[in-house]
Amino acid sequence: MDMEKSIAALNNPARRKILEWLKDRSNFPPALPEHTGLDGVCVGYIQEKAGLSQSTISNYMGLLKQAGFVKAERHGQWTFYRRDEKNIQAFLQAVQSELLKD
C-alpha cells in the first residue's frame, strides 16, 4: 500500500463523501433492471449525486481506485464501483500503527 497515494486520495471532501455514500447502496437510485444483481454503483449515479462533471468524477474514481479504496467493474458501457473494505481496513491499520508507535 502506498500511504502517500492513499492520503492524497482522501485529501478531498468530495472523494471522502463518495466513499461514505458507497457504504450503503440505498444512498443511490435503484439499479436499472438490466443491472440488477451487479455489485456496486454505476458511475452515472455517483456523478449525479455528487453534482460534478463526468470528467471530474472519472478522475476522482480513478484516484480512489489507484489508492485501493474502491474496485471497478465494467459491464458494457457502464462502470460500477464498490468499496474495497479489505484495503480500507489495511489503510486504517497502517495509519494507526504509524501514528501510535511508541
C-alpha positions in Angstrom: 0.0 0.0 0.0 1.3 3.4 -0.9 0.4 5.5 2.1 1.1 8.8 0.4 -1.2 7.9 -2.5 -3.9 6.8 -0.1 -3.7 10.0 1.9 -3.7 12.1 -1.2 -6.9 10.4 -2.5 -8.6 11.2 0.8 -7.4 14.8 0.8 -10.7 16.0 -0.8 -14.1 16.2 0.8 -16.0 15.1 -2.3 -13.9 11.9 -2.5 -14.4 11.1 1.2 -18.1 11.7 0.7 -18.2 9.3 -2.2 -16.6 6.6 0.0 -19.1 7.3 2.6 -22.0 7.1 0.2 -20.7 3.8 -1.2 -21.0 2.2 2.3 -24.8 1.8 1.6 -26.2 1.1 -1.9 -29.5 2.7 -0.8 -27.8 6.1 -1.0 -28.3 5.9 -4.8 -31.3 5.3 -7.0 -32.3 1.6 -7.6 -30.3 -0.2 -10.3 -31.7 -0.5 -13.7 -33.4 -3.8 -14.4 -30.5 -5.0 -16.6 -28.1 -4.1 -13.8 -29.9 -6.0 -11.0 -27.6 -8.3 -9.2 -24.4 -6.4 -10.1 -22.2 -5.3 -7.3 -21.5 -1.7 -6.9 -23.0 1.6 -8.1 -23.0 2.9 -11.6 -20.6 5.8 -12.1 -23.5 7.8 -13.5 -25.3 7.6 -10.2 -22.2 8.7 -8.3 -21.8 11.7 -10.7 -25.5 12.7 -10.3 -25.3 12.5 -6.5 -22.1 14.5 -6.3 -23.2 17.1 -8.8 -19.9 17.1 -10.5 -18.8 16.8 -14.1 -18.3 13.4 -15.7 -14.5 14.1 -16.2 -14.2 15.2 -12.5 -15.9 12.0 -11.3 -13.8 9.8 -13.6 -10.7 11.4 -12.2 -11.9 11.1 -8.6 -12.9 7.5 -9.0 -9.5 6.7 -10.7 -7.7 8.2 -7.7 -9.8 6.2 -5.3 -9.2 3.1 -7.3 -5.4 3.6 -7.5 -5.3 4.1 -3.8 -7.1 0.8 -3.3 -10.3 2.2 -1.7 -12.7 1.1 -4.5 -12.9 -1.6 -7.0 -14.3 -1.0 -10.5 -16.1 -3.5 -12.7 -17.0 -2.8 -16.3 -20.4 -4.1 -17.7 -20.9 -3.0 -21.3 -20.7 0.8 -21.4 -21.1 1.1 -17.6 -18.6 1.1 -14.9 -19.7 0.1 -11.4 -17.8 1.0 -8.3 -17.8 -0.6 -4.8 -15.7 -0.1 -1.7 -12.7 -2.4 -1.1 -13.3 -3.0 2.6 -10.2 -5.1 2.9 -7.9 -2.4 1.6 -9.7 0.3 3.6 -9.1 -1.7 6.8 -5.5 -2.2 5.9 -5.0 1.5 5.3 -6.6 2.3 8.7 -4.4 -0.2 10.4 -1.3 1.2 8.7 -2.2 4.7 9.8 -2.9 3.6 13.3 0.3 1.7 13.5 2.3 4.6 12.2 0.7 7.3 14.4 0.6 5.3 17.6 4.1 3.9 17.5 5.9 4.0 20.9 
